[in-house]
Amino acid sequence: MTYKLQEDDAATNPADLPPIYKVYKRRFWGLAQLVLLNIVVSWDWLTFSSVSTTASQHFGVSESAINWMSTGYLFAFCIASPVVILTLNRGGPKPAIIITSTLLLLGNWIRYAGTIAHGGIFGVAMFGQILIGLAQPFCLSAPTRYSDLWFSDQGRTSATAVATLANPLGAALGQLIDSFWVTEPSEVPDMVLYISVIATIAAIPSFILPSKPPTPPSASSATTRTPLLLAIAQLLKTREFWFIFIPFSIYVGFFNSVSSLLNQILSPYAFTETEAGIAGGILIIVGLISSAIVSPITDRFKHYLGTIRVLVFIVAACYIALIFAPPSPAGIAPSFVVCALLGASSFALLPVVLEYLVEITYPFSPEIGSTICWTGGQFLGAVFVLVQDALKAGRDANPPENMRNALIFSAVVAVVAAPFPISIGLFGRDVRRRRLDIDRGVDPEGRESTDTGLVGNDTPAPGTESKI
C-alpha cells in the first residue's frame, strides 16, 4: 500500500511529466498586428519620396532635401538598434510592438503639423519622419523573435515572411496610392492626414495583445539562450554570420535606395510620377506573391542554403538589367519587367535568409542577428541614397539628371556581394541547422550535416556559453 502511494505521487509530480509543446490560435493576432505596423511604418517611409517633385514644391526645397526624408528615416533605424536588441531580448515582442505604436502616433501627427502649416515647415515634418524611423526597427526586427516564441518549426518561415514582407507591402502602397492622392502641391497635407489616421487605427490594438504563449511551441523555443553580450561577441567572430550579413546589408540597402529614388531614376526618360508609382508597386507586389510561394516550400523542405545560392545571382542580374531598362526604346515596359523580377527574387530571399540566420546562430536569441543585419541594410540604404544622388548627372547631360552612373554603381556592388553566401559550407567547414535538430529530437553534436548551420567543433551545445 505504501509503495502504491509513492508511485502515484511520482506519477503526479509535475517535474516528472513530459514537456508540453503547443501552438495557440491567438498567435495570429500578434502576427496580424506586426503586419499592420510594418505596413504603416514603411508607408510612412516613402510618403514624400514617392511624390518627390510635388513634395519639394510644397515645402519649397530641392528634391535632394526630400531625399533626406528617406535618408534620415534610415539613419534613425541605426540609432535605435541597440535599444531594439535589448527590448526584444529582455521583454520579447510585446514591448517592442507598444514602442512602435507610440512612436508611430507621435511621428505621424507631428509630421502632419509640419505639413499643414502655411507653406509647410520642413524641419517639423522631418522631425516627425525621424520619430517614425525610430519606430521601424522595433517592428521590423520583431518577426523572427515572434515566430520563435509563438510558432513551431512547421510555420516559422511563413510567419516571418508574412510579418517581414508587410514592410515592403507598405512601401508598395505608398508608391501606388500616394501618387494618385497627390497631383499638385496643395494636396500634400491631405495625403499626410490620411496616412496619420490609418496609422492611428493600426496602432490601437497593440496595447491589448498577449505577451507570450502559456506553453512553448517547440523544444527549441523552451531552451535557455546564450546571454546577450556573450552572444553578440561570439556572433561577430563567426565567419558564416559575416557571409550572410554582408550580402543582406547590401541588397537591403540597394532595395531601400532604389525604392526611394525610383521616381528620379525614371523621370529623366519622361515617365510620370504615376508610372514610377506603378513600377514601385510591381516591384513589391510581385515580390510578395513570390515569397508567398517560396516560404511555405522552404518551411516544408528546409532547403535554406540552396534557395539562397540561387536567388542571390538573380538579384545581382536584376541590378545589371536595371541599368538598361529605363532608356529602352520599348518605353516603360522593360522597367516594369525588371522591377517584377527584382521584387520576386529579393522578397523570396528575405525571409529565407532571416530564418536561416536563426538556424545557424542557435542557441542565440533570434533578434540579435536579425537586428544587426537589418541595421546594416538600413545604414547602407541611407549611404546608397546619398551616393546615388551624388552620382546623378547634371542638367547638361543627355537626358538631363539621369541616374545611369548611380545604377552602374549599384550593379557593380551587387555583383561583388553575390559570392559571399555561396561560400557558406565551403573551405572544409561543416555547417548545421542546430534549431531544427533540437525540434526533431536530434543531438546536433552527434550527426553530420553539410546543408546549414555552424561548424561542428566550434558550435556550442544548447544552453552553453562556448564559442560558436
N, C-alpha and C positions, 0 to 999 in steps of 0.2 A: 504493500500500500504506500509506504513511504517512497519507494522507488518510483512509482507511477506519478506521484505528486511532483517530484523533482523533474521527471521527464516532461510533464505538462507545462511546468514553469519555464523550462528551457525552450519548449516549443513556442511559447507565447512571448518570449523575451525579444523585444524589437531589434536588439543588436544581432540576434541570430537569424533574422528574416532576410531573405534576398532583397537587394535594392529594387525599388520600383521606378521604372522609366516610362514616362507617359507624355504625350503631346496633347495640348488643350486647344479647343476651338477658339478660345479668346485670344490666342496668339495672332490671329488675323486682324484683330482690332488695332493692335500696336503696329503691325505691318502696314495697315491702311493709313495710319497716322503718319508714319515715316514717309509713305508715298506722297501724301498731301503736302507735308512740309518740304520735301525735296522738290516737288513741282513748283511750289510758290517761291522758294528761295532762289531757284535757278531762273524762273521767270523774271524775278526782280533783277537778277544779274544783267540780263540783256534788255532791260526796259528801254534804255536810251540808245544803246549800241545798235539795236535793230532798226532804229529810225534816226541814225546819227546826223544826217544832213538837216532834217527838220528840227531835231532837238538842239542842234548847235544854233540854229536861227532863233529858237525860243529863248535860250539863255544868253544869246549874243556872244558866244565863244566859238572857237575853232573846233573842227572835227577831232583834232588831236586832243583837245581838252575833254571832249566827250569820251574819247578812248580811255581817259583816266578814270572815268566812272567804272569801267570794267577792270582796269588795272588795279585801282585802289581796292576794289572788292576782292580781287585775288590775293593781294598782299595781306589784307586783313585776315584771310584764312591762315596764313603762316603765323601771324601774331597769336592767334587763338589756339593753335595746335597743341602746345604743351598743356594748356588747361583742359583741352578736349580729352587728351590721353588720360590725364588724372581723373577727370569726371567719369569717363566710361569705365576705367579700371576700378575705381573705388565705389562708384554708385550705380553703375550699369546704364542701360539706355534711358530709363525714365528721367533722371535729372538732365541728361543731355537734350531730351525732347522738350522739357519745360524751358530750358535756357534758350533753345532755338525759337520757341514760340514767343517768349518775352522779347527777345531782340528783334524778331520779325515785326511785332506790333509797333515797337518804338521806332524802328528804322523806316518802316513804310509811311507812318504818319508824319514823321519829321521830314522825310523826303517830299511828301505831298505839300507840306507847309512851305518848303523852299521852292517848289514848282509853281504853286498858285500865287505866290507873292508877285506884285506888279513887276513885270519884266523878268521874273524868275531870279531867285538868289541861288547862284550856282554852288556856293560854299555850303549852304544849308542842305541842299539836295545831296551834295557829295558826302556830308556827314551822315545823313540817313543811309546812303548807299554803303558806307563803311560799316555801320552797325549791322546791316543785313549781311555783309561779308563776314563779320564776326560770328553770325549765326550759322552760316553754311557748314563749317566743319563739324559742328555738333550733330547735325542730322545726316551729313554725308559719310561720316566715319562710323556711324552707329550701326548700319545694316549687318556687318559681319559679327559684331558683338550681339546684336539682337537675334540673328539666326542661330548663333551658337547657344544662346540662352534658352530659346523657345522651340527650335526645330531639331528634328533628328537628321541623320546623315542622308535620309531619303528626300529631304526637301530644302537643305541648306542653300545649295547653289541657286535654286529657283527663288527662294526668299530673298537672298542677297541681290539677285538680279532685279527683282521687282522693285525693291526699295532704292537700290543704287541708280537704276536706269530711269526712275522717275525724275531724277535730277536733270538729265538732258531732255526728257519729255517737257519739262517746264521751259527749257530753252527753246524747244520747238514751238511751243505755244507763244512764247514771246516773239519769236521770229515771224510767225504767221499772223497772229491776232493784232499785235501792236502796229504792224504796217498797214492793217485795214482800219484800225481805230484812229490813226494819226495820218492825215494827208496835208495838214498845214500847221504852223507853229502854235496857233491858238488852241489846238486840240490836245496838246501835250498834257496840261493839267488834268483834263478829264480822264486820259489814259491812266495816269498815276493814281487818280482817285479810284477807278475801277479795280486796279490791282491791289490797292490798300484794303478795300472792302473784302476782296477774295482772300487776302492774307489773314484778315481778322477772323473770318469764318473758319478757315483751315486751322488756325491756332487754338481755338477754344477747346476742342476735345483733348488736348494734350494733358490737361490737368487732372483728368479722371481715369487715366489708364492704369492697369496693374503694373507693379514694378518688376515682378518676376513670377514664374510659374510655381505652383505648390510643390511639385517634384520635378527633377531634371528630365529632359527628353532623351538623354542617352548617357552612356558611361563616360564619354569624353567631356560632356558638359559638367559632370559631377566631380571631375578630377581637380585637385588642387593645382593652381597655376604658379609658375615661377614669379617671384616678387618683381615689381615693376622696374626698379632701377637696374637690377641684375639682368632682367630680360632685355632691356634696351641695350645694355652694354654688350651682352652676348650676341644680340641680333646684329649689331653693327660690325661684328667681327666675322660674320658668316658670309661666305662667298656667294652662295645661292640667293641670299637676300638681295645683294647688290645686282645680281644678274636679272632680278625682277624689278628692283627699284629704278634702275637707270632707264630701261625702255618704257616702263609705266609712266614715269615722270615726264619723259619726252613726248610720248604720244598723247597723254592727257593735256600737257602743255600746249601742243600744237592744235589739239581739238578746241581748247579754250580760245586760243588766239585766232584761229580760222573762224570760229563762231562769232567772235567779237568783230572781226574785220571783214566778214563776208560781203557786206554791202559795199565796202570800199574796194574789195577785190573785183566785184562785178561792175560797179558803176562806171569805171573808165570805158567800158565797152558798150555804153548806152543802155545797160539793163537798169530797170527801175528798182526802187526800194521794195515794192511788192514782189517782183521777181526774185530779188535776193531773199526775201522772207520765205517764199515758196521753196527756194533752194535749201535754206536752213531747215525748213520743215521736213523736206525729203530726207536730208541728212540724218535727222533724228528719228523720224517715224519709221523709215525702212530699217534703221538700226534696232529699234525696239522690236520690230517683227522678227528680225534675225535672231536677236537674243532670246525671244520667246520660244524659238525653235531649238537653239543650241543649248540653252541652260537645262531644260529637262533631260535632254540626251546626256549631258555631262553628269547630271545627278544620277542617272541610271548606270552609265558605264564607267564613270570616273576617269576618262581619258584627258586629264588636265594638260599634261605636258605636250602631247601630240597635237591637241587643239591649239595651244599657244604657238607652237612652232609653225603651224600652217598660217594662222591668222596674222602674225606679225609681218610676214612677207607681203600679204595682200594689202595691209595698211601702208607699208612703205611704198608699194607700187602705186597706190592711190594718190599719195602726195606728189609723186612724179607726174602722174596724169593731170593733176590739178594745175600744173604749170601751163599746159597746152589747151585746157578746156575753155577758159573764158574768151580767148581771142579766136576761137574756132569759127570759120565761116558758116557753120551749121547753126549758129545762134546760141540760145540758152540751153538747148537740149544736152550737149556734151557736159555742161556744168551740172545739170540735174543728174546725169548718169554717174558721174564721178562722185558727187555728193552721196548718192544712194549706195554705191559700193564702199565708200569710206565709212559711212554710217553703219552699214551691215557688218563690216569686219571689226570696226572699233568697238561697237556695242556688244557683239558676240564675245569679244575678247575680254572685256572689262570684268564681268562677274566671275569668269573662269579664273582669271589671274588672282582676284581677291580671295577666292576660296582656296586656290592652290597655295597662296601665301600662308593662309591659316594652317593648311595641312603640313607644310614643311617647317613651320615655326612652332608647332605644338610641342610642349605644353604652355607656350607663352599665350597670354590673353589676346584675342583676335584684334582688338582695336589698336594695338601697338604698331604692328606692321602696316595695317591699312591706313592709319592716320599719318604715319611717316611718309608713305607713298603718295597719299593724296596731297600732303603738304608740298612734296617735291613737284607734283603736277601743277598745283596752283601757282607756286613760285615761278616755275618755268613758263607757265602760261602768261603771267604778268611780264616776265622778261621778254618773251617772244613777241608780245603785243608791242612793246617799246622798240625792240629791234626791227620788227617788220614794218612798223610805222616809220622808223628812220630810213628804211630801205625803199620807201615809196618814191617813185620817180617824180621829177619836178613838173611844173606846168608846161615846160617846153618839150617834154617827151612825147612820143607817139605810141599810144594815146597819152594825153596828159595824166599825170598822177597815177599811172598804172603800178601794179604791185608784182610785176614779174620777178624782180630780184628777190623780193620777200618770199615768193613761192619757191624759188630755186633754193633759197636758204633752208626752208622747211623740208624740202625733198632730200637734200644732202644729209641733214641731221637725222631724219627719219630712217634713211638707209643705214647710216652708221650705227643706229640703235638696234637694228634688227638681229644681228648675230648674238647678242647677249643672252636671250632666253634659249637660243639654240645650244648654248654651251652648258646648260644645266645637265648634270648627269654624266658629262664627259670628263676627260682627264683622270680617269680611274676613280671618280667619286661615286659612291653608292647612295642613291637618293631614295628616300622613303616617305610614304604617306602615313605619318605617325597617328594622326587623329582617327583616320579611317580604321587603322589596325586596332586601336583601342575599342572603337564602337563594335567591331566584329569579333572582339574577344581574342585577338591575336597578339602575342607578345612581339612588339616591333624589334626587339633586340634579338629575337630568335629566328627570324626569317630573312631571306634575301629579297630585295626588290630593286629594280632599275628604272621604275617609272617616275615616281615623285618622292620628295622628302629630303631629309638631311643625311649626312654621312654617318654610317653606322657607328664607328668608334667615337665620333665626335658628338653624337646626339645624346641628350640627357634622357634618362628614364623618366616616365611620367611623375611629376611632382618633385623631381630632384633639382639641384641647382648647379649641376655640372655644365661645362661649356657645350654649345651646340656642335 
